[in-house]
Amino acid sequence: MQLEIERAMTGEERLIRALEMSELAREFAKARIRSDHPDWSEAQITREVLRLAFLPRPLPHGFR
């Protein structure tokens, strides 16, 4: 049934769904980072989400 629903979606609908799923994944990542680092600011959390997405290692010391 799910496959039928997805096949019936337009390209725009599939793109919107993918973007919504990506946003949800980022929110889950932020929640995990917040629980691991309750003292971090929102800017630090956002930087860590970006680092996890695009860099294989932690940022050098001066970038936090």
PyMOL commands that set and color helices and strands:
alter all, ss='L'
color gray80, all
select helices_A, chain A and resi 2-8+11-36+42-54+61-63
alter helices_A, ss='H'
color red, helices_A
deselect
rebuild
show_as cartoon
